[in-house]
């Protein structure tokens, strides 16, 4: 029976296992392997959960469109609003210079727009001197910016800058004025004229990642479908079982932590038949790759992008609404849901019909991103220090209080002094040398000598899925679908030909 081993149980690995379990024949065995003692301890459990349909460079656009549609379909099929707080979202650009010109004493004059990052902002030369990789060629949806999709990160500006061409057109056409809609972010301390709507609820959405509910849902679905999870554990080598008729490629998985030793003190390992290996280990992909293919002629060039964030309770979010009359067509929370709702004191999900909001603005040296969410809290991030070192495991990340303080200063300026901090986080996102995700079947010649999985057709069964940068959640379901189709030898649901070259 065919067997696929997926190395990495973050959102990309889980999405691949979930899709493969749906598409593969019943006798196809699937294994997930992850070394972390706690799953979802990095971006898969701490990122914003912002989804966009058409904010991507041309090379990534087909995958972005597919993934957005898959997120929406999954939420519709499994009541995602109740289970992982999926919500349509409206996106705005906030011009802080507009507020700076006002005479409102409550507004912080220290904030500046993204185009003027203030005296503390580093120049590109200073950023390179501080250790930021020089070879990340990045861009936005605007074709003149290239094909990578991440120039806004390199320049310390907002991801909303990828829509600059659309914004200029909207202004020139007299586009939708914010004060013409009833869906303003009234929890935000900003004048309506300082806000410009940049995406409506049809093309952006959010889901609740901090409580990890989407990942937990996908994992539960995978386990119910027969996927085997090995955690904490790591793959150490591929070897050929010549005692098996016709020889059989196996991958050795070594357990870690409390599972590392057997009762008699030996290392606990398991040798799994392996027709395909999918490496979806995020920032740690190069280490996983070289451990299995030490003589490879090429190694995926993946660097890490650190990101700080905070979640907090704001006074005016969620909005106070009267109890609505029952709507038989409105999505209802399941009477006996298979997964719990988000945990904590505010675990009651705000199930009203109003969308959530995504706000993109600027501050000294970075470009904050602020998201109000169905679960009743507000997420703020966008602080991506280039000097943060990648830990050996996601659970080893150490939060720097000074970085958190920068975010809290912005939070108080935008939402009031009476915010209540709920959590703080540091996560790491994988970035490729091109700025594009790598979604590729590896050529056997690039893997060096040694044992290699054969794949469905005998031409090689090693696949890479990494380098999604800050779009990992958004692109996850599309990536999982496409990688599953590659493993099975099927035509892919999106054109990712530009992402197979690395």
N, C-alpha and C positions, 0 to 999 in steps of 0.2 A: 504494500500500500504506500502511496506517495506521502512524504512527510516534509513539512516546512518548519524551520526553526527561526523565530523572530527574536533578534537580540536588541532588547530595549522595550520596556513596557510603559513608555510615556504615551502621549496622545497619538503620535505617528505609528508606533508599534501596535498600539491597541486598535487604531482605526484599520490597520492592515489585517490584523487577526480577525477583527469583526467582519470585514468585507470578505476575506477569504473563507470564513466559516459559512457565509451566505452563498458564495458563488461556487465553491469547490464541491466535488462529489462527496457523498457521506463517508467514504473510506479514506479521505485525505486527512492526515493527522497534523495538528498544529500545536506548536510549543512556543511559549513566551518565556524569555530569560531576562532577568534584571538583577544587577548586583546591589542595588540600594536596599538598606534595611526597611525603608519606608518608601512606598511608591508615590509618585506624583509630587516629589519634594522640590522640583525645580519649575520650569515654565509651564509644564502641563498642569500643575496645581496652583500656580501663583500668578499667571499672566492675566491680562485684562479680559480675554474672551471676546474681543471685538471681531465681528465678521463683516466682510465687505464683498460685494459681488463684482465690482468693476473698478477697483482702485489699483490695478496691477499693470505692470509693464507688459507689452505685447507677448513676450515669451512666456509669461506666467498667466496671462489672461484666461486662456481656456481652462486651466486647472482651477483658477479662482472662481470662475463661473460655475463649473461643475460642483465644486466643494460647497459653495453657498447654497445651491439648490439641494444638495444632499443634506446639509444641516437643516434646512427648512423642512424637507420631507421627513427626516428623522424626528424632528420635534412634533410635527403634525401627527405622525404615526404613533408616537409613544407619549403624548402629552408632555412635551419638553418644557412647556412653561411652568408646569408644576414640579417636574422632576429635576430639571437642571436650570430652571429660570431662564429659558430661552425667551427672547423678546425682540420684536422689531425695534429699531432704534433710529432716531433722527440725529444727524451729525451737523455740528456747527463749528465755524471758525470764530474765535473770540478775539477781537482787536483790543488789546489792553492799552494801546496808545490812546484810544478813544476815551477810556475811563481816566487815563492819566491827565487828560485835558479838562476833566470835569472838576468841579469844586466840592465834590463829595468827600468829606474828611474820613469816611469809613473805608475808602478804597485805597489800596496800598500803592503809592507812587513808585515803589521799587520794582514793580513788574513792568516788563517791556514786551513789545511784540516779537514774534519769532524772527522777523527780518532784522531786528536790532537787538542783539543778544546781550548787550551791556558790556561794561568794562571787564567783567570776569570771564567772558567767553574766550576760549582758545582759538587761535588761528589754525588753519589746516597744518601749517608747519609745526606749531606747538603740539598739536594733536599727534602728529607723526613722531615727534621727539618723545612724547609720553608713552609711546608703545602701541598706538593704534595701528593695525595693519594697513600698509600702503596699497596692497594689491586688490582691494575690494572695489571693483568698478560697479557703480550702483546708479539707480535711476528711479524715475517714477513712471506714471502712466503716460506722461507727456513724451512723445516719441523723440523729441530733441534731447532728452536726458539719457538716452541709451536703453538698455534692456534689463538691467539688474533689479531695480525696484527699491533700492535702499539709500539713494543719495541723501534723502532727508535725515537719515541717522548720522551719516558722515559729517553733515554740515550742522548738526545740532538743531535742526529745524523740525517742524511737525510733519507727521505722515500725511496730513491734509495738504501739504505742499504738492503732492502728486496730482492734485486737482486744480493747480493754479490756472491752467488754460480754461477749464470749465468755469472757474470763479470769475475770471475776466470777462468771459462771454456772458455769464449771468448778470454781471454788473452792467455791461453795455446794452443788454437786452431788457434791462429793467426787470430782472428775475424776481422770484417770490420773495417778498419782504417778510421778515420774521414776525413782525407784529400783525400780519394777516392770518396767522395760524393760532389755534387754541392750544398748541402743544409746545409752548415755550418751556425752557428749563427754569421754572420759577424758583427753584432751590438755589440758583446761582446768583451771586451778587454782581450783576452786570446789567447795564442798560440795554434795552432791546436793540437800539441802533448800533450797538457794538457787536452784535451777533449777525453772522451771515450763514444761512443754511447752505450746506454743501452736499448733503445726501439726504434723501427722504427714506421713509420706513420700508420702501420696496427694495432698497439696495444695500442697506446696512442693518445689522442686528447684533445682539449680544447674547452671551450665555454665562452662567455662573461657574467660574473656574476655581476661585479661591477655596470654596468648600469641596472642590474636586468632583462635583456630582456628575458631570458628563463622563469623565474618565471612569468613575465608579460604575456608571450605567453601562458603558461599553465593556468593562471588565466582567461585570455580572452576566451580560449577554454572551460574552465569549465563553465563560466557564459553563454556562448553561448549555452551550452548543458543543461542549466537549473539548475545548481548548485547555491545555495543561500549562499551568504557571509554575515556573521554577524561580523562587525568590526568597532570600537573596542568594544569587548564584551567578556564575560567569562561565562563558564558554572559553575553554583553554586550548583546544586543538581539534583538528580534523584528522581522522585516521581511517585506514582501509581494513575492514574486517574480512580477511581472506578465508576465514572458516565458513563464511556464509556462501551459499551457492551463488556463483556469479560475482562474488565480492560485493561488499556493501559499504558505502561511505557512512561513517558515524561521526557525530560531534560529541566531544566530551564536555560535560557540564559539571562544574565543581561548586558545591554548596559552600556558603559563607556564614559567618556569624555563629549563632547557636546551632545551626544545622551542619557546621563544617566537619564535625567528627562523628564517627559511628560509636557505638557503645564500647567497642574494643580499641578506640583511639585512632582508627585509620581515617584518612581523608574520605569524606563522603562524596562520591561522584556517580554520575549516570551517563551511559553512552547511548545516544539517541540516533536512530537511523535518520539520515539527512539527505534528501534530494535537493532541497533549496535552503539557502540561508539568506535572510533579509536583515541587513544591518541598519537599524533605526535608533542609534544610540545618541543622537543629538550631538552636543559638543564633544562627547567622548568617542565619537565614531572612529577617528584615526587610531586611538589606542586599541579598540576592539578589532579593527581591521588588521593591524600589524600583529596582533597576538595570534590570529588565525593564518595570516599570510605573511610571515616574517621576511620572505624573499621577494615580495611583490615589487615590480618595477615602478609602479605608481601608487601613491597613497592619496586618498581624498584630502584636499586642503580645506580643512574646517577650522575656523577660529571661533572664539566665544564672544558674545556680546552680553555683558552684565546689565541687569536692569533692576532698579529699586522701585518699590511700590508701597503704598499704604492703603488700607481700607478704613473707612470711618463712617460714623453715623452723623448725618447732617440734619439740622433742625427742620427743614422744609422738604425733606425727601424720606419716605414717599409722601405724595400729597394727601391731604385729608380729603376723603371722598365719602359721600353718603353710601349706605348699603344699597347696592343696586337691586332692582327687581330681577328675579330669576329669568335668565335667557336660555331657553332650551338648546339654542345653537351655539352657545359659548362653550369653549373648552372647560371641562370640569376636572378637578383633581380626582384621581382614582380612589375608589372607596377602600381598596386594599393595595396600595402601590407596592411594587417590588423593591423600591428603593426609598430611603428616607428623604425628606425635604432637607434643605440646608440646615446645619446644626447651629446651636447657639441661642442666645436670648431672643434674637430676632429671627427665629427660624420660620416664622409664618411668611410665606411668599406673598408678595403683593400681586394679586391675580386680576387687577383691573385691566381694562382694555387699553389704557394709555401706553404709548411706547416709552422706552427709556431714551436717554440722551448721551451723546458722545461730544465732548467739548475739546477742541484743540486750540492751544494758545501758546504764549511765550513767556519766559522768565529769564533772569540772568543766567546765561550759560547752558540752558536746556529748554526744551519745549514740552511743557506739561500736557498730559492727556488725562481727561477726567470723565468718568463714566458713572452715571446713575444707573442702578440696577434693580431688577424686579425683586430681588431678595431684601431690599430695603436699605442697602448701604451704598456708599460711593467709593469707587476705586480711583486712585490717582497715581500715575507713574510718568514715565518719559525721561527719567534720570538714568543715563547709561554711562557710567564712568569707565573709561578705557583701561584704567589701572587695576581693576579688580581681577585677581588671579582665579583661574579655574580650579576648584577643589577636586580631590580625587573622586569624591562621590557627591551628589547633590545635597545630601544631608549634612555635609561638612561645611556648607556655606556659612560665613559669619557676617552678620549685618553690621554695618558701620553706623553708629548713632548720628554722626554728623550728616550723613547723606539723608537719613530719615528726617532730620530736622529741616533740611531744605524743602522736602516735600510737605511737611506739616505747615511751614510758613506759607506756602502757596495755598494749601487747603484752607487755612484760616482766612487768607485774603479773599478767596473766591466763595467761601461758604460760611464764614463767620467764625468768631473766636470760640463759640460754644460747641465745636465739633467734638466728637468722642472717638478716639482712636480705637480701632478694633484689632488690627493686625498690621504687621510690617514684614516685608519680604525682600529677599534678594534671589533672583533667578538668573539663569544663563541660557541664551539662545544661540543656536549654531548658525554661523554665517560662512558661506563658501567664498572662494576666491573671485567668483564672478558676481556675487550678490544674488544669484538665483538658487533655488533649491536644486539638489542633485537627486534625480529619480532615474535610476539607470540599472540595467543589467550589465554586470562587469564582464569584460572580455577575458577569457581564460588566460590569454597571453600576458595580461597585466597582473595576474595573481602570483606569478613566479612558479617555481617548482613546488612539488608537494601535492597532497591530496586536495581535491576540489569536488564540491557537489556537482552532480551531472545535470540537473535541471530536467524539465519535462521532455526535452528532445535530445538530451545527451550533449548539448552544446554549452553547458555551464549553467549553474544554478545559484549564483551569488548576485544579490541585488542590494543597492544602496538607496536609502530614503532619508535625506538629512539636508541641512542648510536652509531651513525655512525662515531663519531670522525671527523677526517679531510677528510673522504671519503663521506660525505653526498651528495654532488653534483654527484659524480661518481656513487653512489649506489642508487640514488633517483628513477630513473624510474623503476629499477628492484624491489625495495622495494614497490613502488606503485602498480606494477602489482601483486606481491605476496600477499600483504595485501588485495587487492581487491578480489583476488581469495579465500582467506580465508573467507572473509566476505560473499561471495556468496556460500561457501561450495564446491568449485571446487578444483581439484588437482592443485598444484602450479607449475608454469613454471620453477622453480628452486628448488633444494633441500636446504631448509633452516632449516632442522631439528635440526642442531647444534645451531641455533640462537633462537630457541624457549625456550631453557632452560636458566633460569636466577636465 
